[in-house]
Amino acid sequence: MVERDIRETIIEQIKVIAMEQGKILAPISDELDLADVGLDSLGFAVLVVRLEDEFRHDPFTTSEAIVIPKTFGEFVRAYEDAAKEIPSHKSKTYHDVIDDICDLNWSQLNEQDIVQVAWAYHAFSVQFRECLEVALRLVPNDAQLIRLDAGERNTDNLSPWPEVAAPGEKMHHDEFMRRTLKLSKISTEERRMITEAGYKYLVKSRAMLPEIKVMALTTYEDGGLEKVFRAILTAPSWNGELQRAFKHFLVKHIEFDSDPTEGHGALCRHLTPDDRVALLWVAFRDLLVEAVPRLSR
């Protein structure tokens, strides 16, 4: 991407975010302080995520020597300089990132690690529901998505489960996970760490473009999550109440997704993804590694 395209893309995204958030922008010039552009801290967080969607890199996390820009011109140059380094390596596809997640140290996890995985996965389950809700708003008459929704939200297909779901009780799948978390204690420090990691994950995922969230559904349901769930299930011990409920959730979802013609994957396969979706998978991988340190040892 040429420098002019980078600059124009950044300005275009700033204008879109300002319109979405009802902000008034200052006239943009290279000398303008970033603090005076007209976006607040949340607006800039959204901007950085959307530019990562666009350019497939974030110069403020990938550069060895990070210099925080003070002016708009310095902000643009950070992206221009990072773009010059991109040809030296190939960006990972979402398939690559799924394989990275599956290759984490799942088989060495203990029962408390599984508790931490469940807490991290709850944040993902919220994000999954939000992606589905975005898809239904964008294409409300899509019959296949409506069928998928019936199997993910306000459904009894995980019921019953002791202390989590009564016979025939309907609920969103992230609600099943939320209740599951109550089945086992977790230390205050572990809870703080995982909650912060989940919050960062949700902030980043919510800032991504709607079309990426919609495409993500196919990569989740059409084999991606099934591979991840099978990898998680290689952990050796599932004896506690939380662990058993979480295993029930994983096994049932493999069942939901794996039927090649009637499963959840088949219901969203028409939403053809591209590798911009890799950014959501990277965020999920980073959430898991931050929440469960043993996974990367």
Sine and cosine of phi, psi and omega as CSV:
sin_phi,cos_phi,sin_psi,cos_psi,sin_omega,cos_omega
0.00,0.00,0.78,-0.62,-0.04,-1.00
-0.96,0.27,0.32,-0.95,-0.09,-1.00
-0.86,0.51,-0.63,0.77,-0.01,-1.00
-0.88,0.48,-0.67,0.75,0.01,-1.00
-0.90,0.44,-0.64,0.76,0.00,-1.00
-0.88,0.47,-0.74,0.67,-0.01,-1.00
-0.88,0.47,-0.72,0.70,-0.04,-1.00
-0.92,0.40,-0.60,0.80,0.03,-1.00
-0.90,0.44,-0.68,0.73,0.01,-1.00
-0.89,0.46,-0.71,0.71,0.01,-1.00
-0.89,0.45,-0.67,0.74,0.01,-1.00
-0.87,0.49,-0.69,0.72,0.00,-1.00
-0.92,0.39,-0.60,0.80,0.05,-1.00
-0.88,0.48,-0.68,0.73,0.00,-1.00
-0.91,0.42,-0.65,0.76,0.00,-1.00
-0.90,0.44,-0.72,0.70,-0.02,-1.00
-0.91,0.41,-0.66,0.76,0.04,-1.00
-0.87,0.49,-0.66,0.75,0.03,-1.00
-0.91,0.42,-0.68,0.73,0.00,-1.00
-0.89,0.46,-0.58,0.81,-0.10,-1.00
-0.98,-0.19,0.05,1.00,0.03,-1.00
0.93,0.37,0.58,0.82,-0.01,-1.00
-0.99,-0.15,0.48,-0.88,0.08,-1.00
-0.97,-0.24,0.82,-0.58,-0.06,-1.00
-1.00,-0.02,0.54,-0.84,0.17,-0.99
-0.98,0.18,0.37,-0.93,0.13,-0.99
-0.85,0.53,0.80,-0.60,-0.13,-0.99
-1.00,0.02,0.78,-0.63,0.10,-1.00
-0.60,-0.80,0.27,-0.96,-0.02,-1.00
-0.88,0.48,-0.49,0.87,-0.07,-1.00
-0.99,0.11,-0.18,0.98,-0.08,-1.00
-0.92,0.38,0.78,-0.62,0.09,-1.00
-0.89,0.45,0.65,-0.76,0.01,-1.00
-0.86,0.52,-0.55,0.83,-0.01,-1.00
-0.91,0.42,-0.32,0.95,-0.05,-1.00
-0.98,-0.22,0.05,1.00,-0.03,-1.00
-0.89,0.46,-0.66,0.75,-0.01,-1.00
0.82,-0.57,-0.09,1.00,0.08,-1.00
-0.99,-0.12,0.57,-0.82,0.10,-0.99
-1.00,0.03,-0.09,-1.00,-0.08,-1.00
-0.89,0.46,-0.61,0.79,0.06,-1.00
-0.91,0.42,-0.65,0.76,0.02,-1.00
-0.87,0.49,-0.66,0.75,0.03,-1.00
-0.94,0.34,-0.55,0.83,0.07,-1.00
-0.89,0.45,-0.69,0.73,0.06,-1.00
-0.89,0.45,-0.66,0.75,0.00,-1.00
-0.86,0.51,-0.73,0.68,-0.04,-1.00
-0.89,0.45,-0.65,0.76,0.03,-1.00
-0.91,0.42,-0.69,0.73,-0.03,-1.00
-0.94,0.35,-0.53,0.85,0.07,-1.00
-0.94,0.33,-0.53,0.85,0.11,-0.99
-0.91,0.41,-0.62,0.79,0.12,-0.99
-0.84,0.55,-0.69,0.72,-0.12,-0.99
-0.97,0.26,-0.72,0.69,-0.15,-0.99
-0.99,-0.17,-0.18,0.98,0.00,-1.00
0.93,0.38,0.39,0.92,0.12,-0.99
-0.38,-0.93,0.36,-0.93,0.08,-1.00
-0.82,-0.58,0.96,-0.27,-0.09,-1.00
-0.90,0.43,-0.25,0.97,-0.05,-1.00
-1.00,-0.03,-0.06,1.00,0.10,-0.99
-0.83,-0.55,-0.27,0.96,-0.06,-1.00
-0.98,-0.22,-0.30,0.95,-0.01,-1.00
-0.98,0.22,0.61,-0.80,0.01,-1.00
-0.93,0.36,-0.64,0.77,0.01,-1.00
-0.91,-0.42,0.99,-0.14,-0.09,-1.00
-0.99,0.10,0.82,-0.57,0.09,-1.00
-0.91,-0.42,0.88,-0.48,-0.03,-1.00
-0.97,0.26,0.87,-0.50,-0.03,-1.00
-0.94,0.34,0.56,-0.83,0.03,-1.00
-0.95,-0.30,-0.45,0.89,-0.03,-1.00
-0.88,-0.48,0.25,-0.97,0.03,-1.00
-0.88,0.48,-0.65,0.76,0.01,-1.00
-0.87,0.49,-0.66,0.75,0.03,-1.00
-0.92,0.39,-0.59,0.80,0.04,-1.00
-0.88,0.48,-0.73,0.69,0.02,-1.00
-0.89,0.45,-0.70,0.72,-0.04,-1.00
-0.89,0.45,-0.51,0.86,0.06,-1.00
-0.87,0.49,-0.65,0.76,0.03,-1.00
-0.96,0.28,-0.62,0.79,0.03,-1.00
-0.90,0.44,-0.68,0.73,0.00,-1.00
-0.92,0.39,-0.65,0.76,0.01,-1.00
-0.91,0.42,-0.58,0.82,-0.02,-1.00
-0.89,0.45,-0.51,0.86,-0.01,-1.00
-0.93,0.37,-0.36,0.93,-0.03,-1.00
-1.00,-0.02,-0.24,0.97,-0.12,-0.99
-0.89,0.46,-0.65,0.76,-0.05,-1.00
-0.86,0.51,-0.29,0.96,-0.03,-1.00
-0.97,0.26,-0.17,0.99,0.04,-1.00
-0.53,-0.85,0.38,-0.93,-0.02,-1.00
-0.99,-0.12,0.78,-0.62,0.04,-1.00
-0.91,0.41,0.55,-0.83,0.00,-1.00
-0.97,0.26,0.59,-0.80,0.14,-0.99
-0.99,0.15,0.22,-0.98,0.04,-1.00
-0.92,0.40,-0.49,0.87,0.08,-1.00
-0.89,0.46,-0.64,0.77,0.04,-1.00
-0.87,0.49,-0.68,0.74,-0.04,-1.00
-0.94,0.35,-0.63,0.78,0.08,-1.00
-0.86,0.52,-0.69,0.72,0.03,-1.00
-0.89,0.46,-0.62,0.78,0.05,-1.00
-0.86,0.51,-0.68,0.73,0.00,-1.00
-0.90,0.43,-0.69,0.73,-0.01,-1.00
-0.91,0.42,-0.45,0.90,-0.03,-1.00
-1.00,0.07,0.00,1.00,0.07,-1.00
-0.91,0.41,0.13,-0.99,-0.22,-0.98
-0.99,0.13,0.78,0.62,-0.10,-0.99
-0.89,0.46,-0.64,0.77,-0.13,-0.99
-0.94,0.33,-0.16,0.99,0.00,-1.00
-0.97,-0.24,0.09,1.00,-0.05,-1.00
-0.96,0.26,0.60,-0.80,0.12,-0.99
-0.99,-0.12,-0.02,-1.00,-0.10,-0.99
-0.90,0.43,-0.59,0.81,0.03,-1.00
-0.93,0.36,-0.56,0.83,0.09,-1.00
-0.87,0.50,-0.63,0.77,0.02,-1.00
-0.89,0.45,-0.59,0.81,0.09,-1.00
-0.86,0.52,-0.70,0.72,0.00,-1.00
-0.91,0.41,-0.63,0.78,0.06,-1.00
-0.87,0.50,-0.69,0.72,-0.01,-1.00
-0.88,0.47,-0.66,0.75,0.04,-1.00
-0.89,0.46,-0.69,0.73,0.02,-1.00
-0.91,0.41,-0.66,0.75,-0.03,-1.00
-0.91,0.42,-0.49,0.87,0.05,-1.00
-0.84,0.55,-0.67,0.74,0.04,-1.00
-0.88,0.48,-0.65,0.76,0.05,-1.00
-0.89,0.45,-0.65,0.76,-0.04,-1.00
-0.90,0.43,-0.55,0.84,0.10,-1.00
-0.91,0.41,-0.71,0.71,0.01,-1.00
-0.88,0.47,-0.64,0.77,0.03,-1.00
-0.87,0.49,-0.75,0.67,0.01,-1.00
-0.86,0.51,-0.66,0.76,-0.01,-1.00
-0.91,0.41,-0.61,0.80,0.08,-1.00
-0.88,0.47,-0.68,0.73,0.01,-1.00
-0.90,0.44,-0.66,0.75,0.02,-1.00
-0.90,0.43,-0.62,0.78,0.07,-1.00
-0.88,0.47,-0.72,0.69,0.00,-1.00
-0.86,0.51,-0.67,0.74,-0.02,-1.00
-0.93,0.36,-0.50,0.87,0.08,-1.00
-0.95,0.32,-0.60,0.80,-0.06,-1.00
-0.97,0.23,-0.61,0.79,-0.02,-1.00
-0.75,-0.66,0.94,0.35,-0.16,-0.99
-0.91,0.42,-0.31,0.95,-0.04,-1.00
-0.97,-0.23,0.22,0.97,0.01,-1.00
-0.96,0.27,0.94,-0.34,-0.11,-0.99
-0.89,0.45,-0.59,0.81,-0.01,-1.00
-0.94,0.34,-0.63,0.77,0.06,-1.00
-0.92,0.40,-0.57,0.82,0.05,-1.00
-0.89,0.45,-0.64,0.77,0.07,-1.00
-0.92,0.40,-0.65,0.76,0.05,-1.00
-0.88,0.48,-0.69,0.72,0.00,-1.00
-0.85,0.52,-0.63,0.77,-0.01,-1.00
-0.90,0.43,-0.38,0.92,0.02,-1.00
-0.99,-0.12,-0.02,1.00,-0.06,-1.00
-0.85,-0.52,-0.52,0.85,-0.05,-1.00
-0.84,-0.55,0.59,-0.81,0.04,-1.00
0.74,0.67,0.81,0.59,-0.07,-1.00
-0.76,-0.65,0.43,-0.90,0.04,-1.00
-0.96,-0.27,0.33,0.94,-0.10,-0.99
-0.97,0.23,-0.04,1.00,0.16,-0.99
-0.95,-0.30,-0.04,1.00,-0.06,-1.00
-1.00,-0.06,0.50,-0.87,-0.06,1.00
-1.00,0.01,0.29,-0.96,0.19,-0.98
-0.51,-0.86,0.73,-0.68,-0.09,-1.00
-0.81,0.58,0.77,-0.64,0.06,-1.00
0.92,0.39,0.08,1.00,0.00,-1.00
-0.84,-0.54,-0.78,0.63,-0.09,-1.00
-0.63,-0.77,0.79,-0.61,0.04,-1.00
-0.97,0.24,0.33,-0.94,0.05,-1.00
-0.83,0.56,0.79,-0.61,0.02,-1.00
0.97,0.25,0.03,1.00,-0.04,-1.00
-0.96,0.28,0.75,-0.66,0.01,-1.00
-0.99,-0.13,0.62,-0.78,0.03,-1.00
-0.28,-0.96,0.32,-0.95,0.17,-0.99
-0.93,0.37,0.47,-0.88,-0.01,-1.00
-0.92,0.40,-0.52,0.85,0.05,-1.00
-0.94,0.35,-0.43,0.90,0.11,-0.99
-0.94,0.35,-0.62,0.78,0.09,-1.00
-0.85,0.53,-0.70,0.72,0.02,-1.00
-0.92,0.40,-0.64,0.77,0.00,-1.00
-0.87,0.49,-0.69,0.73,0.02,-1.00
-0.93,0.37,-0.58,0.81,0.03,-1.00
-0.86,0.51,-0.60,0.80,-0.04,-1.00
-0.89,0.46,-0.38,0.93,-0.02,-1.00
-0.98,0.20,-0.09,1.00,-0.09,-1.00
-0.99,0.12,-0.14,0.99,-0.03,-1.00
-0.55,-0.83,0.54,-0.84,0.02,-1.00
-0.98,0.19,0.46,-0.89,0.08,-1.00
-0.63,-0.77,0.59,-0.81,-0.06,-1.00
-0.92,0.40,0.40,-0.92,0.02,-1.00
-0.85,0.53,-0.66,0.76,-0.03,-1.00
-0.93,0.36,-0.67,0.75,0.04,-1.00
-0.89,0.46,-0.69,0.73,0.00,-1.00
-0.89,0.46,-0.68,0.73,0.02,-1.00
-0.88,0.48,-0.73,0.69,-0.04,-1.00
-0.88,0.47,-0.72,0.69,-0.07,-1.00
-0.96,0.29,-0.60,0.80,0.04,-1.00
-0.89,0.46,-0.66,0.75,0.04,-1.00
-0.90,0.44,-0.67,0.74,0.02,-1.00
-0.89,0.45,-0.66,0.75,0.03,-1.00
-0.91,0.42,-0.62,0.78,0.02,-1.00
-0.89,0.45,-0.72,0.70,0.02,-1.00
-0.88,0.48,-0.65,0.76,0.02,-1.00
-0.88,0.48,-0.71,0.71,-0.04,-1.00
-0.94,0.35,-0.61,0.80,0.07,-1.00
-0.86,0.50,-0.71,0.70,-0.03,-1.00
-0.92,0.39,-0.71,0.71,-0.04,-1.00
-0.92,0.39,-0.60,0.80,-0.02,-1.00
-0.93,0.36,-0.40,0.92,0.00,-1.00
-0.99,0.14,-0.19,0.98,-0.05,-1.00
-0.96,0.28,0.39,-0.92,-0.07,-1.00
-0.90,0.44,0.58,-0.82,-0.02,-1.00
-0.82,0.57,-0.63,0.77,-0.05,-1.00
-0.91,0.41,-0.48,0.88,0.06,-1.00
-0.94,0.34,-0.65,0.76,0.03,-1.00
-0.89,0.46,-0.63,0.78,0.00,-1.00
-0.92,0.38,-0.73,0.68,0.01,-1.00
-0.88,0.47,-0.52,0.85,-0.03,-1.00
-0.86,0.52,-0.52,0.85,-0.03,-1.00
-0.83,0.56,-0.67,0.74,0.01,-1.00
-0.90,0.44,-0.69,0.73,-0.02,-1.00
-0.93,0.37,-0.49,0.87,0.07,-1.00
-0.95,0.30,-0.79,0.61,-0.20,-0.98
-1.00,0.10,-0.45,0.89,-0.10,-1.00
-0.99,-0.12,0.78,0.62,0.14,-0.99
0.91,-0.41,-0.49,0.87,-0.08,-1.00
-0.90,0.43,-0.81,0.58,0.00,-1.00
-0.93,0.36,-0.54,0.84,0.05,-1.00
-0.86,0.51,-0.68,0.74,0.03,-1.00
-0.89,0.45,-0.69,0.73,-0.01,-1.00
-0.91,0.42,-0.69,0.72,-0.02,-1.00
-0.89,0.46,-0.65,0.76,0.03,-1.00
-0.90,0.44,-0.58,0.81,0.06,-1.00
-0.92,0.39,-0.69,0.72,0.03,-1.00
-0.86,0.51,-0.63,0.78,-0.06,-1.00
-0.94,0.33,-0.10,0.99,0.12,-0.99
-0.97,0.23,-0.18,0.98,0.13,-0.99
-0.84,0.53,0.63,-0.77,-0.22,-0.98
-0.99,0.14,-0.32,0.95,-0.17,-0.98
-0.75,-0.66,0.82,-0.57,-0.04,-1.00
-0.70,-0.71,0.76,0.65,-0.18,-0.98
-1.00,-0.04,-0.43,0.90,-0.04,-1.00
-0.97,0.25,0.24,-0.97,-0.01,-1.00
-0.88,0.48,-0.70,0.71,0.02,-1.00
-0.89,0.45,-0.71,0.70,-0.05,-1.00
-0.87,0.50,-0.66,0.75,-0.01,-1.00
-0.92,0.38,-0.63,0.77,0.03,-1.00
-0.92,0.40,-0.64,0.77,0.02,-1.00
-0.92,0.40,-0.65,0.76,0.04,-1.00
-0.89,0.46,-0.67,0.75,0.08,-1.00
-0.82,0.57,-0.72,0.69,0.03,-1.00
-0.85,0.53,-0.73,0.68,-0.05,-1.00
-0.92,0.40,-0.73,0.69,-0.04,-1.00
-0.89,0.45,-0.68,0.73,0.02,-1.00
-0.90,0.44,-0.61,0.79,-0.01,-1.00
-0.94,0.34,-0.55,0.84,0.13,-0.99
-0.87,0.49,-0.65,0.76,0.04,-1.00
-0.89,0.45,-0.70,0.71,-0.01,-1.00
-0.88,0.47,-0.64,0.77,-0.18,-0.98
-1.00,0.03,-0.42,0.91,-0.29,-0.96
-0.99,0.10,-0.31,0.95,0.02,-1.00
-0.90,0.44,0.86,-0.51,-0.14,-0.99
-0.92,0.38,-0.35,0.94,-0.04,-1.00
-0.90,-0.44,-0.47,0.88,-0.07,-1.00
-0.89,-0.47,-0.08,1.00,-0.05,-1.00
-0.97,0.24,0.08,-1.00,-0.03,-1.00
-0.88,0.47,-0.55,0.84,0.04,-1.00
-0.88,0.48,-0.67,0.74,0.01,-1.00
-0.90,0.44,-0.47,0.88,-0.07,-1.00
-0.97,0.23,-0.29,0.96,0.01,-1.00
-0.82,-0.57,0.20,0.98,-0.03,-1.00
-0.90,0.44,-0.39,0.92,0.00,-1.00
-0.96,0.29,-0.17,0.98,0.06,-1.00
-1.00,0.00,0.99,0.14,-0.17,-0.99
-0.91,0.42,0.86,-0.52,-0.04,-1.00
-1.00,0.03,0.29,-0.96,0.23,-0.97
-0.77,-0.63,-0.01,-1.00,-0.19,-0.98
-0.98,0.18,0.08,1.00,0.21,-0.98
-0.89,0.45,-0.42,0.91,0.02,-1.00
-0.90,0.44,-0.35,0.94,0.01,-1.00
-0.82,0.58,-0.51,0.86,-0.02,-1.00
-0.90,0.44,-0.60,0.80,0.05,-1.00
-0.93,0.36,-0.62,0.78,0.05,-1.00
-0.92,0.38,-0.62,0.79,0.06,-1.00
-0.88,0.47,-0.68,0.73,0.02,-1.00
-0.88,0.47,-0.63,0.78,0.04,-1.00
-0.91,0.42,-0.71,0.70,0.04,-1.00
-0.86,0.51,-0.72,0.70,-0.02,-1.00
-0.90,0.44,-0.60,0.80,0.07,-1.00
-0.87,0.49,-0.74,0.68,-0.03,-1.00
-0.89,0.46,-0.70,0.71,-0.05,-1.00
-0.92,0.38,-0.61,0.79,0.02,-1.00
-0.94,0.34,-0.63,0.78,-0.06,-1.00
-0.98,0.22,-0.49,0.87,-0.09,-1.00
-0.77,-0.64,0.99,0.11,-0.12,-0.99
-0.83,0.56,-0.51,0.86,-0.04,-1.00
-0.90,0.44,-0.37,0.93,-0.02,-1.00
-0.88,0.48,-0.48,0.87,-0.08,-1.00
-0.97,-0.25,0.13,0.99,-0.01,-1.00
-0.99,0.11,0.00,0.00,0.00,0.00
